[in-house]
Amino acid sequence: MIEKMCRLSMAVPESLGMELIDFLQADGRVHLILPSEEQHNVDLADRLLVLREKLRAVVETLDGIAVSASAESVPAAADAEVERILSESLALTVPELEKSVEKFQAELARIMKGHDRLTDEKKLLERILAQLGTLAFKDSLGRRCLLWWVAKDLWPLALRQIERQCADGEKTLFHVHDTAKEDQLLVELSVPAARISAVTEILHDIGAAVWTPPPQYAGKNYAESMELMKRRLSEIQSLLKAEQSALVAMRKQWGPRQKAFFLLIDRKVDQYQVFSRCDRLGGALLVEGWMPQRGLEYFRVRLEEKFAGRVALHSREPEPDEYGQVPTALRHGAFFAPFAVFLKLVQPPAYGTADPTSLIGVFFPFFAGCIIGDAGYGLVMLILMCFVRRRAKSETVRDVAFVLMTMCVWSILWGAAFGEFFGDFAHRMFHVEPLWVERSQAVMPVLMFSVALGLGHVLLGLAVGLIHGLKARHKKHAMEKLGAMLVILAMVAALMSVRRLLPPQAFPGGIAALVVGLVLLTAGGGIGGLIEAMSSFGHILSYVRIGAIGLSSAILAVAASKFVDVLGVSALGLFVALAVHLLNFVLAFAESGLHAARLHYVEFMGNFYAAQGKDYHPFIYRRKLSWKKDS
């Protein structure tokens, strides 16, 4: 149902303005009206925004430490610990928060800088050692080891020139190291000492580049440099492990505090943004908003206890011409609350109109279950949805699972009425008979029943629209809905009279009702009302899909069992039967949900639903511990 709302107007000395706004945020029920675009005292709000972004970076860095740590590292801070620190920090001033955050940020930056420097050096050494692996040659008496980067396509030419240069002396040895570069080779040469200059000149001439170790390892031969790099890499790995442990310990100690500071500042940012946009009058801060009437008296008592009469509060009900500005707050019982997920796909209903959630909760699973109409399918999905609802963390997923569970219950009941349990499996094995009719053998009764459902559902939608028109004193709207109902009922009565389902005396009464209905339609909606009334007959016939889609599902389920008759109780026969049942299972639930939803959105809600409401956004703490930047 749609909550009755009241408009609040509060006046408080400007010095107590932030205290009042904090009270409203903690109460979490007032939808604020912020009329002023001009902002007052924005300096502090800007400082808080800067501080919040600094804290966001700190918290994300601390969270990143856990990601890079091992699976056995310290887990994320418990929400309770964060909330405890948050409650202890509420009295901190903005300068105190800035000082604490900046001090911690500087310390964290210093540690992370050293950590990043060691990580970069580690990556460099690992890349070098991966390129070289193990040196193939070492410097020895009369021979020198050289390392050069050579273009892959020029290396054969260079090798021939080097071999000719050294043809009259000791042979040049070479080894090509495997690297990730496709066009470059890292060539290791063992060259006679007397030929080093000539070999170097040849390599220079083809544009080759000498490989050199990092500066801190230069001045030594390659073997010594490699040994020093291996030792340094081992040392860095030990240092990084120690620093990682230190960072994880820092996260455990300081993570909850920084997260609490972030939430505190986030709250203060919201408060100062509201404070800066409220109107001022003679040293007083004016705050206005909407809240549900049922909580007004408790709100008034708490406000009096908190401020001891220093806040002037005035409340009133909205005027009819204000309904377009009133936010729509919806309230449902425990059973119907999950069905509010259907209204998340459309704009909320306008204030003062009808909330269809409860009616959707009654008819949606009824229609969808009738389309499925198989107790076996319903039982399997019910077990699956019970598991999903128990394990799901998302409220939306739990709501959808509950909606599917109600569909499953109705599917089981309709399955008993139609005698269907995985098609005709129950009839084959246990001789179970339908409590009502067998769909595949009673096509016309099922289709007529579907049309009857549509007639009742469409008339109910028109009745809801009529009641809304009367309550809102919209005479033309009420006349149009009543006229449409009379036209539909008159046509049904006339048709039943012709078919002799009603006595002949009903025919003149039906014609009279038709004339009255047409007059009301014309007076209430003009030509558009007449056209809309005629379309209602199409809406009613649209409900035939309940029976038609259900029949196709029932026939496919029976066909699955026929494969066992044809192929026998064999692996192939059972596999094909199960495959067809699985396909039918998926199609049944998908189609039943889609078509039942379509019948509600178009044929039913189209008769009364006014999707012109404003979302109800109370000014409240964002209690979810989320500090990731919105993308």
C-alpha positions in Angstrom: 0.0 0.0 0.0 1.0 3.6 -0.5 1.8 5.4 2.8 -0.1 8.5 3.7 2.4 11.3 3.9 2.6 14.6 5.7 4.7 17.7 5.0 7.0 18.9 7.7 8.3 22.4 8.2 11.0 22.9 10.8 12.7 26.1 12.0 15.8 26.0 14.2 18.5 28.5 15.2 21.3 28.3 12.6 23.8 27.4 15.3 21.8 24.2 15.9 21.2 23.5 12.2 23.9 20.8 11.9 22.6 19.1 15.0 19.1 19.0 13.6 20.3 17.7 10.2 22.3 15.0 12.1 19.1 14.1 14.0 17.1 13.8 10.7 19.8 11.6 9.1 19.8 9.3 12.1 16.0 9.1 12.1 16.1 8.2 8.4 12.5 8.8 7.5 12.3 12.3 6.2 12.4 12.9 2.4 14.0 16.4 2.4 12.9 19.2 0.2 15.9 21.4 -0.7 14.5 24.5 -2.5 17.7 26.5 -2.6 20.3 26.0 -5.4 22.5 28.6 -3.7 25.0 27.1 -1.3 26.0 28.7 2.0 29.2 28.0 3.9 30.7 25.7 1.2 34.3 25.9 2.4 33.9 23.3 5.1 31.9 21.0 2.7 34.7 21.3 0.1 37.3 20.4 2.8 35.3 17.3 3.7 35.0 16.3 0.1 38.8 16.4 -0.4 39.3 14.5 2.9 36.8 11.9 1.9 38.6 11.2 -1.4 41.9 11.0 0.5 40.3 8.4 2.8 38.9 6.5 -0.1 42.4 6.1 -1.5 43.7 5.0 1.9 40.9 2.4 2.4 41.2 1.0 -1.1 45.0 0.7 -0.6 44.4 -1.1 2.7 41.9 -3.4 1.0 44.4 -4.0 -1.8 46.9 -5.3 0.7 44.5 -8.2 1.6 44.0 -9.0 -2.1 47.8 -9.4 -2.7 48.3 -11.2 0.5 47.9 -15.0 0.9 44.6 -16.6 1.5 45.6 -17.1 5.2 46.2 -13.4 5.8 44.1 -11.3 8.1 40.5 -11.1 7.0 38.6 -7.9 6.4 37.6 -5.9 9.4 34.2 -6.9 10.9 31.4 -4.5 10.5 30.8 -4.4 14.3 34.4 -3.2 14.9 34.0 -0.4 12.3 30.7 0.7 13.8 32.2 0.7 17.3 35.0 3.0 16.2 32.5 5.1 14.3 30.3 5.7 17.4 33.4 6.7 19.4 34.6 9.1 16.7 31.3 11.1 16.2 32.5 14.0 18.4 35.7 14.6 16.3 35.9 17.9 14.6 36.9 18.3 11.0 40.4 19.6 11.8 41.0 16.7 14.0 39.9 14.3 11.3 42.1 16.0 8.8 45.1 15.8 11.0 44.6 12.1 11.8 44.0 11.1 8.2 46.9 13.1 6.8 49.3 11.7 9.3 48.3 8.1 8.6 48.3 8.8 4.8 51.9 10.1 4.9 53.0 7.0 6.9 51.2 4.6 4.5 52.6 6.4 1.5 56.1 6.1 2.8 55.8 2.4 3.4 54.0 1.8 0.1 56.7 3.8 -1.8 59.4 1.5 -0.4 57.3 -1.5 -1.1 56.8 -0.4 -4.7 60.5 0.3 -5.2 61.4 -3.2 -4.0 58.7 -4.7 -6.2 59.9 -2.9 -9.3 63.5 -4.0 -8.6 62.4 -7.5 -8.1 60.5 -7.5 -11.4 63.6 -6.1 -13.2 65.9 -8.8 -11.8 63.4 -11.5 -12.5 63.2 -10.3 -16.1 67.0 -10.2 -16.5 67.5 -13.6 -15.0 64.7 -15.1 -17.1 66.3 -13.7 -20.2 69.7 -15.0 -19.5 68.9 -18.1 -17.5 72.4 -19.7 -17.0 75.4 -18.3 -18.8 76.8 -20.7 -21.3 80.4 -19.4 -21.1 82.7 -17.8 -18.6 85.7 -15.5 -19.0 88.9 -17.5 -19.1 92.5 -17.1 -20.0 92.6 -15.8 -23.6 88.8 -15.7 -24.1 86.1 -13.1 -23.2 82.3 -13.5 -22.8 80.2 -10.9 -24.7 76.4 -10.3 -24.6 74.7 -8.4 -27.5 71.2 -7.7 -28.7 71.1 -8.5 -32.4 68.3 -8.1 -34.9 67.0 -11.6 -35.7 67.3 -11.2 -39.5 70.9 -9.8 -39.3 72.3 -12.4 -37.0 73.2 -15.0 -39.8 75.2 -12.2 -41.7 76.9 -11.1 -38.5 77.8 -14.7 -37.6 79.4 -15.3 -41.1 81.5 -12.2 -40.7 82.6 -13.1 -37.2 83.6 -16.6 -38.3 85.6 -15.2 -41.3 87.3 -12.8 -38.9 88.2 -15.6 -36.6 89.0 -18.2 -39.2 92.7 -18.1 -38.8 92.5 -18.3 -35.0 90.6 -20.0 -32.3 86.9 -20.6 -33.1 84.2 -18.2 -31.8 81.5 -19.9 -29.7 78.0 -18.6 -29.4 74.7 -19.3 -27.6 71.3 -17.7 -28.4 69.2 -17.1 -25.3 65.4 -17.5 -25.5 63.6 -14.2 -24.9 60.1 -12.8 -25.3 61.2 -10.5 -28.1 60.3 -11.7 -31.5 62.6 -9.5 -33.6 65.6 -9.4 -31.2 68.1 -12.1 -30.2 70.2 -12.0 -27.0 73.4 -13.6 -28.2 76.2 -14.8 -25.9 79.6 -15.0 -27.5 82.8 -16.5 -26.3 85.5 -14.7 -28.4 89.3 -14.9 -28.4 90.7 -11.9 -26.5 92.6 -10.7 -29.6 89.5 -10.6 -31.7 87.2 -8.6 -29.3 87.7 -5.3 -31.1 87.0 -6.8 -34.5 83.9 -8.7 -33.4 82.6 -5.6 -31.6 83.1 -3.5 -34.8 81.1 -6.1 -36.8 78.3 -6.0 -34.3 78.2 -2.2 -34.2 78.1 -2.1 -38.0 74.8 -4.0 -38.1 73.2 -1.9 -35.4 73.5 -4.4 -32.6 73.5 -3.2 -29.0 75.7 -4.5 -26.1 73.7 -5.9 -23.2 74.6 -4.1 -19.9 73.5 -5.0 -16.4 71.9 -2.4 -14.1 74.3 0.3 -13.0 74.7 -1.1 -9.5 76.0 -4.4 -11.0 78.3 -2.8 -13.6 82.1 -2.9 -13.6 82.2 -6.7 -13.1 82.2 -9.6 -15.6 78.9 -11.1 -16.5 79.2 -14.1 -14.2 79.9 -12.0 -11.2 77.0 -9.6 -12.0 74.7 -12.5 -12.4 75.6 -14.0 -9.1 75.1 -10.6 -7.4 71.7 -10.2 -9.0 70.6 -13.6 -7.8 71.7 -12.8 -4.2 69.9 -9.4 -4.4 66.7 -11.1 -5.7 66.7 -13.5 -2.8 67.3 -10.6 -0.4 64.4 -8.6 -2.0 62.0 -11.5 -1.7 62.8 -11.8 2.1 62.3 -8.0 2.5 59.0 -8.0 0.6 57.7 -10.9 2.7 58.6 -8.9 5.8 57.0 -5.7 4.5 53.9 -7.6 3.4 53.5 -8.9 6.9 53.9 -5.4 8.3 51.3 -4.0 5.9 48.8 -6.7 6.8 49.4 -6.0 10.4 48.9 -2.3 9.7 45.7 -3.1 7.9 44.4 -5.1 10.8 45.3 -2.3 13.3 44.3 0.7 11.3 41.8 -0.6 8.7 38.7 -0.4 10.9 39.6 3.1 12.1 40.1 4.5 8.6 36.9 2.9 7.3 35.1 4.4 10.3 36.6 7.8 9.5 35.5 7.4 5.9 31.9 6.6 6.9 31.9 9.4 9.4 33.1 11.9 6.8 30.7 10.6 4.2 27.9 11.3 6.6 29.2 14.8 7.4 29.5 15.5 3.7 25.8 14.7 3.2 24.9 16.8 6.2 26.9 19.8 5.1 25.5 19.6 1.6 22.0 19.7 3.1 23.0 22.5 5.5 24.4 24.6 2.7 21.2 24.4 0.6 18.6 25.0 3.3 16.9 28.4 3.4 17.7 31.0 6.0 15.3 33.5 7.6 16.3 35.9 10.4 19.0 33.7 11.8 16.9 30.6 11.6 17.5 27.6 9.4 14.4 26.3 7.6 14.2 22.6 6.8 11.2 21.0 5.0 10.4 17.5 3.9 7.9 14.6 3.7 7.5 11.7 6.0 4.9 8.9 6.5 2.1 10.0 8.8 2.2 6.8 10.9 5.6 7.8 12.4 4.8 11.5 12.9 3.9 11.4 16.6 6.9 9.3 17.6 9.1 11.7 15.5 7.6 14.7 17.3 8.3 13.2 20.7 11.9 12.3 19.9 12.4 15.8 18.5 11.1 17.4 21.7 13.3 15.2 23.8 16.4 16.0 21.8 16.0 19.8 21.4 13.7 20.7 24.3 11.4 23.0 22.3 14.2 24.8 20.4 12.9 23.4 17.1 9.6 24.7 15.8 7.8 21.8 13.9 4.7 22.2 11.8 3.0 19.3 9.9 0.1 19.1 7.5 -1.4 16.7 5.0 -0.7 17.4 1.3 -3.2 19.3 -0.7 -4.6 17.5 -3.8 -2.7 19.9 -6.1 0.5 18.9 -4.3 0.1 15.1 -5.0 2.5 15.3 -8.0 5.3 16.5 -5.6 4.7 14.0 -2.9 7.2 11.0 -2.9 5.6 7.6 -3.0 6.5 5.4 0.0 5.3 1.8 -0.3 4.7 -0.5 2.7 3.8 -4.2 2.3 3.3 -7.2 4.6 6.0 -9.9 4.8 4.3 -12.1 2.2 3.7 -9.4 -0.5 7.0 -7.4 0.1 9.0 -9.5 -2.4 6.5 -8.8 -5.2 7.5 -5.1 -5.0 10.4 -6.2 -7.3 7.9 -5.8 -10.2 7.5 -2.1 -9.5 11.3 -1.6 -9.7 11.0 -2.0 -13.5 8.6 0.9 -13.8 8.2 4.4 -12.3 6.5 4.2 -8.9 2.7 4.9 -8.7 1.7 8.4 -8.2 0.8 9.5 -4.7 -2.9 9.0 -4.0 -3.3 6.2 -6.6 -3.4 2.5 -6.2 -0.5 0.2 -5.4 -0.8 -3.1 -7.4 1.8 -5.1 -5.4 -0.7 -7.1 -3.3 -2.8 -7.9 -6.4 0.3 -9.0 -8.3 1.2 -11.2 -5.3 -2.1 -12.9 -5.6 -2.5 -13.3 -9.4 1.0 -13.5 -10.8 1.9 -16.9 -9.2 -1.7 -18.1 -9.8 -1.4 -17.4 -13.6 2.3 -18.5 -13.9 1.5 -21.7 -11.9 -1.4 -22.4 -14.2 0.8 -22.1 -17.3 3.4 -24.5 -15.9 0.7 -26.9 -14.4 3.1 -29.7 -13.6 3.6 -30.8 -10.0 7.0 -32.5 -10.8 8.5 -29.3 -12.4 7.1 -27.2 -9.5 8.6 -29.5 -6.9 12.1 -29.5 -8.4 12.1 -25.7 -8.8 10.7 -25.2 -5.3 13.6 -27.2 -3.8 16.1 -25.2 -5.9 14.6 -21.8 -5.0 14.6 -22.7 -1.3 18.3 -23.4 -1.6 18.9 -20.1 -3.5 16.9 -18.0 -1.1 18.8 -19.4 1.9 22.2 -18.9 0.4 21.6 -15.6 -1.5 23.1 -12.4 0.0 21.3 -10.0 -2.4 17.9 -8.9 -1.2 16.7 -8.7 -4.9 17.8 -12.3 -5.5 16.0 -13.5 -2.3 12.8 -11.6 -3.5 12.9 -13.2 -6.9 13.5 -16.6 -5.4 10.4 -16.1 -3.2 8.3 -15.1 -6.1 9.4 -18.3 -8.0 8.6 -20.3 -4.9 5.0 -19.1 -4.9 4.9 -20.0 -8.6 6.1 -23.4 -7.7 3.4 -23.9 -5.1 0.7 -23.0 -7.6 2.3 -25.2 -10.2 2.1 -28.1 -7.8 -1.6 -27.4 -7.1 -2.4 -27.0 -10.8 -0.4 -30.1 -11.5 -2.7 -32.0 -9.1 -5.8 -30.5 -10.9 -4.4 -31.5 -14.3 -3.0 -34.8 -13.2 0.5 -33.9 -14.4 3.8 -35.0 -12.7 6.6 -34.8 -15.3 3.9 -35.1 -17.9 2.0 -38.4 -17.6 4.7 -40.1 -15.5 2.5 -40.3 -12.4 -0.4 -41.7 -14.5 1.8 -44.3 -16.1 3.5 -45.4 -12.9 0.8 -45.0 -10.2 -2.4 -44.5 -12.3 -2.9 -41.0 -10.8 -6.0 -39.3 -12.3 -6.5 -35.5 -12.6 -8.6 -33.8 -10.0 -10.2 -31.6 -12.7 -9.3 -32.1 -16.4 -6.4 -33.4 -18.4 -5.2 -30.4 -20.4 -4.1 -32.3 -23.5 -7.6 -33.9 -23.8 -9.7 -30.9 -22.8 -8.4 -28.1 -25.0 -11.5 -26.0 -25.4 -12.5 -26.0 -21.7 -9.0 -25.0 -20.7 -8.9 -22.1 -23.3 -12.4 -21.0 -22.2 -11.2 -21.0 -18.6 -8.3 -18.9 -19.6 -10.6 -16.3 -21.2 -12.7 -16.3 -18.1 -9.7 -15.6 -16.0 -8.9 -12.7 -18.3 -12.4 -11.3 -18.0 -12.2 -11.3 -14.2 -8.7 -9.9 -14.1 -9.5 -7.0 -16.5 -12.7 -6.2 -14.7 -10.8 -6.1 -11.4 -8.3 -3.7 -12.9 -11.2 -1.4 -14.1 -12.8 -1.7 -10.7 -9.5 -0.5 -9.0 -9.4 2.4 -11.5 -13.0 3.2 -10.7 -12.4 3.2 -6.9 -9.3 5.4 -7.4 -11.4 7.9 -9.5 -14.1 8.1 -6.9 -11.6 8.6 -4.0 -9.7 11.2 -5.9 -13.0 12.8 -7.1 -12.0 12.5 -10.7 -15.5 12.2 -12.1 -14.6 11.7 -15.7 -12.0 9.1 -14.9 -14.6 7.2 -12.7 -17.2 7.5 -15.5 -14.8 6.1 -18.1 -13.9 3.0 -16.0 -17.5 2.4 -15.0 -18.6 2.7 -18.6 -15.9 0.2 -19.8 -17.1 -2.3 -17.1 -20.7 -2.0 -18.2 -19.9 -2.4 -21.9 -17.8 -5.5 -21.2 -20.5 -7.0 -18.9 -23.3 -6.1 -21.4 -21.4 -7.8 -24.2 -20.8 -10.9 -22.2 -24.4 -11.1 -21.0 -25.7 -10.6 -24.6 -23.4 -13.3 -25.9 -24.3 -15.8 -23.1 -28.0 -15.1 -23.8 -27.5 -15.8 -27.5 -25.7 -19.1 -26.6 -28.6 -19.8 -24.2 -26.3 -19.8 -21.2 -28.6 -17.1 -19.7 -32.4 -16.8 -20.0 -33.6 -14.7 -23.1 -34.8 -12.0 -20.7 -31.1 -11.1 -20.0 -30.6 -9.9 -23.6 -32.6 -6.6 -23.3 -30.9 -5.9 -19.9 -27.6 -6.4 -21.6 -28.5 -4.0 -24.4 -29.6 -1.4 -21.8 -26.4 -1.7 -19.9 -24.5 -1.4 -23.2 -26.2 1.9 -24.0 -25.5 3.3 -20.5 -21.9 2.2 -20.7 -21.4 3.8 -24.0 -22.9 7.1 -22.7 -20.6 7.0 -19.7 -17.6 6.2 -21.8 -18.3 9.1 -24.2 -18.9 11.5 -21.3 -15.8 10.4 -19.4 -13.2 9.7 -22.1 -14.7 10.9 -25.4 -13.7 9.0 -28.5 -10.5 7.9 -26.8 -12.6 6.2 -24.1 -14.6 4.3 -26.7 -11.5 3.1 -28.4 -9.9 2.1 -25.0 -13.1 0.1 -24.1 -12.9 -1.8 -27.4 -9.3 -2.6 -26.7 -10.3 -4.2 -23.4 -11.9 -7.1 -25.4 -8.5 -7.7 -27.0 -6.9 -7.7 -23.5 -9.4 -10.3 -22.3 -8.7 -12.5 -25.3 -5.0 -12.1 -24.6 -5.4 -14.3 -21.6 -5.9 -17.3 -23.8 -2.1 -17.5 -23.7 -2.4 -19.0 -20.2 -4.1 -22.1 -21.6 -2.3 -22.2 -25.0 1.2 -22.0 -23.6 0.3 -24.4 -20.8 -1.0 -26.9 -23.4 2.2 -26.8 -25.4 4.2 -27.4 -22.2 1.9 -30.4 -21.3 2.2 -31.9 -24.7 6.0 -31.6 -24.8 6.2 -33.3 -21.3 4.1 -36.2 -22.6 6.2 -36.4 -25.7 9.3 -36.8 -23.5 7.8 -39.9 -22.0 7.0 -41.3 -25.5 10.7 -41.5 -26.3 11.0 -44.2 -23.6 8.2 -46.1 -25.4 10.0 -45.8 -28.7 13.6 -46.3 -27.6 12.9 -48.5 -24.6 14.1 -48.2 -21.1 17.7 -47.8 -22.3 20.5 -45.3 -21.8 19.5 -43.5 -25.0 15.8 -43.5 -24.3 16.3 -42.1 -20.8 18.8 -39.6 -22.0 16.5 -38.2 -24.7 13.5 -38.2 -22.3 15.5 -36.3 -19.6 16.9 -33.9 -22.2 13.4 -33.0 -23.5 12.1 -32.7 -19.9 15.0 -30.3 -19.1 14.2 -28.2 -22.1 10.6 -28.1 -21.3 11.4 -27.3 -17.6 13.4 -24.2 -18.7 10.9 -23.1 -21.2 7.9 -23.6 -18.9 9.3 -21.3 -16.2 10.7 -18.7 -18.5 7.5 -18.4 -20.6 5.2 -18.5 -17.6 7.1 -15.8 -15.9 7.3 -13.6 -18.9 3.7 -14.0 -20.0 2.2 -13.7 -16.6 4.2 -10.5 -16.1 3.1 -9.1 -19.4 -0.5 -9.8 -18.5 -0.1 -7.7 -15.4 1.9 -4.8 -16.9 -0.3 -4.4 -20.0 -3.7 -5.9 -19.6 -4.2 -5.4 -15.8 -2.2 -2.4 -14.6 -3.0 -0.5 -17.8 -6.5 0.0 -16.4 -5.5 2.0 -13.3 -1.7 2.3 -12.8 -0.4 5.9 -13.0 3.4 5.6 -13.3 4.0 9.2 -12.4 5.2 9.0 -8.8 8.4 10.3 -7.3 10.8 7.9 -5.6 10.9 8.1 -1.8 14.5 8.9 -0.8 14.6 9.5 3.0 17.7 11.3 4.3 19.5 8.4 6.0 22.9 7.0 6.9 24.3 4.8 4.2 24.9 1.9 6.5 26.4 -0.4 4.0 30.2 -0.4 4.5 31.0 0.6 0.9 33.9 2.9 0.1 34.5 1.9 -3.5 34.1 4.8 -5.9 30.9 4.7 -7.9 31.6 3.9 -11.6 
